[in-house]
Amino acid sequence: MRIRPQSFVFTLLLGALSALPPFSIDMGLPALGLMAQSLGTTSAGASLSLSLFMVGFALGPLVYGPLSDRYGRRPLMLVGCGVFVAAGVGCALAGSLPVMLVCRFIQGAGAGAGSVLVMAIIRDLFEGAVARTRLSYVSLVMGVAPMIAPTIGAGVLAVSHWRAIYFTLAAGGLVLLLATAGGLQESAPRSQAPLSPRGLARSYARVFGHRLSLGYSLLSALSFGCCFAYISGSPLVLMDVLGVSTAVYGTCFALTALAMMAGAFANGRLSARGVPAARLLTLGLALGGLGSLLLVLVTGTGLASVATLLPLFALTNFSLGFITPNATHGALQPMPDIAGVASAVLNALRMLVAAASSALVAVLFQGTSALPVAVVMAGFALASVLVYVLVVRPVEHQAPPDTDALPTRA
């Protein structure tokens, strides 16, 4: 039975497919120490499994995107889920660190199918405000993952071995594989997108040469860089500098994830009511810029505490709920025939900026102040505002208005 694209179940499936990466990362965090002992390595060696997962997650979509433009979204989604399941079993059975690292890389590549193809599917099926609403609700479903994944991982660890976490991930991937096989219909228009090296180069050059599409992709990536500075820096700030317990940190992180979900929900509701994308995106960028600048002010004046920082962290996450759906829609809208390639570029830029953001936090943080994390967050937030003002807005003023009134193609 095919799932109707207008249904809640369809949105839930797309959100779950997009949530494979955060589940794969966060569920394994409580078990890193035990995994290191079991595989005879150090904590740093076990942490490489996260890095290799992210490398696979960044590179996989560069393959899925072009192939999905030629052969369709559904077959590539099935391949991605299958790879994820097989790699999850491999992780669970790994007897050495090198085997574990290879399997985690492959698992990341499999998980990347969901992130890139879900965006392309929404671009295939929906237009204007309807598309932005769907993207918001998919973000809302995906936002549940970082809130519950560490708890699920800890729960599995309490009753079983660390390997059971990866068997659990494989089982979840298998459920999504079966749901995709039974319920997801093909959405991509018929295409003869070239797969030769020259043809692929032309497709990627077309995306990078399209000022509006690339501008929105950069804007989204830079805003994600602000968020990732928080993700990588929040344990350092809250636990190392402010001295909160692990349980309190988990609660704080869940609250900020809830703020992002609230932003995505609000954006979806406002989009459905016809509020223009430019207005919602401007609101998100303004809130993100304001929140990050206030973080710099608070940390720079020695007023940092859980009470002062947590609302500002929540505000920047809330802003991402407005920025991501509208920027994603803006990046894919001009590329209907190569939406897979455009989605792959968007994902790759996000991963590159996230890696740079995390590296900056690691280099600048000295263990005594939250200011470096706040500065990195503010830098990326303000850079996203500059891209919008200098790159996106001038082109938007020359372009036709958003096609919010167009019906869905589903």
N, C-alpha and C positions, 0 to 999 in steps of 0.2 A: 504494500500500500504506500503510495506516494504521499508525502506530507505537504499540505497546501502552504505555499510561501507566505500567505497572509496570516497563518495561524501562530498562536503562541508557541506551539511545539516546535515549529520551524525556527523561530528565534532562539528558543532554548537549545536546540541542536547546534546552531551556529555558534552560540555563546560557549557551549561546552567544548566544541572543537577549538575555539580560540583560547580556551582556558587550559589546554594541555601543557603549554610551556610553564605558566606559573605553578601549576600543580606539580609538574616534574621537578621544578627547582625547590619549591618550599616544602614539599612532603619529605624530601630527603635530608633537610637541614638538621633535624634532631638526631639523625643517625650517623652523621659524618665521623664522629669520634669512634663509634663502635665499628664502622666500616674500615677506618684506618687500622684499628687493632686487628681485625679479622684478616685484612689483606697484607698485614705486615708493613705498613707504611706510616708516614707521619700525618698530622692533621693538614699540613700544607699540601702533601701529596693527595690526600682525599679531596681537598678543595679544588684541585685541578679538574675533578669530575664536573664541577659547575662550569669552569671555564671552557672545557671541551664541549659541554652541552650547548653553551651560548655560541660557540664557533659554528657548530652544526646548525643551530637554529638560524644563524645569520646567513649561512651559505645555501642551505637547502632551498629557501624560497626563490633564489636566483635561477634555480633549475625548474621548480614547479611553475613559476609564473609563465615563462614562454611556452612550456609544454602544454599548460592548461589553455592557452590561447589557441593552440592548434588542435589538441585532442579532447578538450572539454575539462570542466572543473571536477566532475564526479569521478572519472577514472583516476585522476591525480590525487584526489582526496582519499580514495580507497588505498592507493599505493602508500600515501603518507601514513595513514592509520596502520596499515599492515607493517610498515617499517618500524613504527613506534612500538607496536606490540612485540615484534620479534626482538627488537633491541632491549625492551623492558625485561623480557625473559633472559636475555643475555646478561644484563646487569645483575639480575637476581642470582644467576649461576656463576658469575665471574669468580675465578679463583686467584686472580692476581690483579695488581693495579693496572698494568698495561691493557689487559683485556677489558677491565672496567672502563678505562678511558675511551677505548675504541667504541664500546657499546654506548657510552653516554654521548659521544659525538654523533653516532648514528641515530640515537634516540632524539637528539636535538634536531637533526635533519628531518626526521619523521614528524616531529611536533610542528615544524615550520610550515607544513602544508596547511594546517588549520588557519594560522595567522594570515597567510597571504591569500589563500583561496576564498576564505569567508568574505573578505573585503571585495574581491572580484565578483563573487556571487551576488552580493547586494547591489553592486554596480550593474550587473546584468539584468536584474529583475525589477529594480525600483529607480524612480527618478525624483529629483528635487527634495522637497520636504519629507516625502515618504521614505526616501533613502536615508536621509539624515536621522529620521526617527528610528529606523531599523538599526542603524549603526549605534545610536545611543543605547538602545535596549540590549544589543549584543554586548556593548561595553559594560552595561549594568550586570548582565549575567556573568561575564568574565571577571568582574570585580569581586565576586564572591570567593574566587579561588585563593587569593592571598590571605583572606580572612580565615578560611577553614582548613587550608592545606596543612599548615604546621600542626594543627590540632589533630587532624586525621593521621599524620605521620607519627606523632607522639602516641596516639591511641594504638596504632598498629604495633609500634615498638613496645608498648606496655604488655602486649599479649603474645608477641612473637619475635622472631629474629629480624635484624635490619633488612635482610633479603626479602622479607615479606612486603616491604614497602614497594619494591620494584615489581613484585608479582601483582600487587594491588594496582599499580599504574598500568601494567600490561592488561589486567582484566578490564580496567576502565577504558583503555584504548580499544579492546575487543568489542565492548558494548557500543562504542561510537562507530567502529567499523561496521558492525551489523546494522546499526541505525542508519548509517549513510548508505549502505548497500540496499536496504529495504525502503528507505523513505526519501532520499534526496534525488530529485530529478535533475537532469542536465539543464544548466541555465545559460551556458555560453552560446552566443550566436555562431552560426556556421562561419568558419574562418579558414583561410589558407595562409595563416601567419607563417612566414618563412622560418625554418629551423636551421638553415645553413649558418655558418659563422658570420658571413657577410649580412645575411638577413637579420640575425639576432643583433648584430652591431647596429644595424639601421634602426631596429625597434628601440633599443636602449638609447641610441643617440636622439631619437625622436622625443623620448620622454625627457632626457636631460636638456634638450634644446627647447622644450616648451616652457616658457617662463612661468605661466600660471600653475601648471602641474608641478613643476619643480619647486616653485615658491611655496606652495602649500605643503609639499613633502618636507622641505627644509623647516618650515614653521612647525609642523607636527613633530619632527625629530628634535628640534631644539627645546620645545616644550616638554617632550619626553625626557630630554637630558636634565631638565630642572627636576622632574619627578624622580629620575634615577639617582640624582645626587642625594635626594632625600632617602631613597630606599637603601643606598649603600652607606650613607652617613648617619642615618637615624640611630642604629645600634651604638655607634661610636659616641654620638652626642648624648643620648638618653641614658645609656648604661655606663659608659666610661667617664663622661664629664659630669653628668647629673646624678649618677649613682643609683638609678632605679633598678629594681629586680627584673629578672627575666619575665616573670608573670606580668608585671606592670608594663614592661615594654611591649609584650604581646597584645595587651589591651590597647595601648596607645596606637600601635600599628593597625589594629583592627578598626579603630575609630577613624583613622585617616583614610583607610580603604573605604569605609562606609561613606566618608565625605565625597570621595570620587564617584561612588555609585549614586549618591544624591545628586551630584552635578550632572551625571549622565541621564538620570531620570528626569530632572528638570529640563535639560536640553531636549529630550525626546518629547516631553509634553508641550513645550513651547514651539518646537518645530511642527508638531501636529496641528497646532493652532495657527500656523502660518507666519510665525515670527521669522523674518529673513535671516539667512545664514550669516550674513555679514554682521548683523547686530549681535547675534549670539556669540560669534567668534570674537568680536571686539570686547564683549563683556568678559569672556573667559580670559583673554589676554590681559585685560586691565586688572582683573582680580589676581591673576598669577603674578603680574609685575608688582602690584601693590603688596601682596603677601610676602614676596621674596625681599622687597626693599625694607619692609617692616622687620623681617627676620634679621637683616644686616644691622638695622638700627638697634634692635633689642640686644643682639649678641655683642655688638660693638660697644654698647654702653654698660655692659656688665649686668644687665637685667635678665639674663637667660635663666629660665626655670621651666619646669614642666607646665606650669600654669600659663606662662607667657608664650612658650614655643609651640605647644600642641595646637592651639587654635590657628596659628599661622601656618603650620604644616598642613592642617586640615583645609585651610583656605586655598593653598596652592594645589592640593589634590582635588578639591572641589572644582577649581578652574579647569583642570584637565578634562573633566567630564563634559565641558562645553567645547574645549578646543579640539580634542581628538576626533569626534564624529564629523564636525564641520570641515576640519582640515583634510580628513581622509576623503570625504565626499568631493571637496574641491580638487584634490590631487587626481582622483580617478575619473571625474566627470568628463574631462576633455579627451579621454582615451578609451572610448567604448570598444574599439576593435582589438586593443592590446591592453585591456584592463589588468591581465595577469602580469605583464611586464611592469606596468605602472605600480601595481601593488607590491611587486618584488623590490622595485627601487625604493618605495616608501619604507618597506620593512628594513631593507639594508641600511638606509640612512638612519633610521631609529636605532638600530643595533650599533652602528659606528659611533653615533653621538652618545649612546648609553655607555659604551666602553670608555670613551674619552671622559665622560662625566665621572664615572667611577674611578678612573685613574687619577683625575685631578683631586678628587676628595682624598684618595689614599696618599698622594704626594703632599698635599697642603696640610692635612690634619696632623696636629702635634700632640693631641691627647689632653690639652688643657683648656680649650675653648671651642665653642660651637661656631665661631665666626667663619672659619674657612668653608664649612659646609654651607652656611648662609650665603657667602660670597659666590660660591660656585652655582648655587641655585639661582641667585639673582642674575648672574652673568648669562646663563642660558635663557632665563625668562625674558630678560631685556633684549637679547639677541633675537628671540622669536618675534617680539614686538617690532623690532627694526625690519626684519624680513617682511612682515605684513605691511608696514608703512611704505617701505622703499621698493618692494618687489611685487607684492600681490595687489595692493590697492590700486596702483596706477593702471594695471591691466584690467582689473575688475571694472573700473570706470569706463573702459572702452568696450567691455563685453556685454552681451545681452543679459537681461535680468535672469535671476535663478528661476528655473522651470518648476517652481513649486506646484503649479496647478496640473502638471502632467500626470496622467494615470500611471499605475504600475504596468509593466509588461508581463507580469505573471498571469 
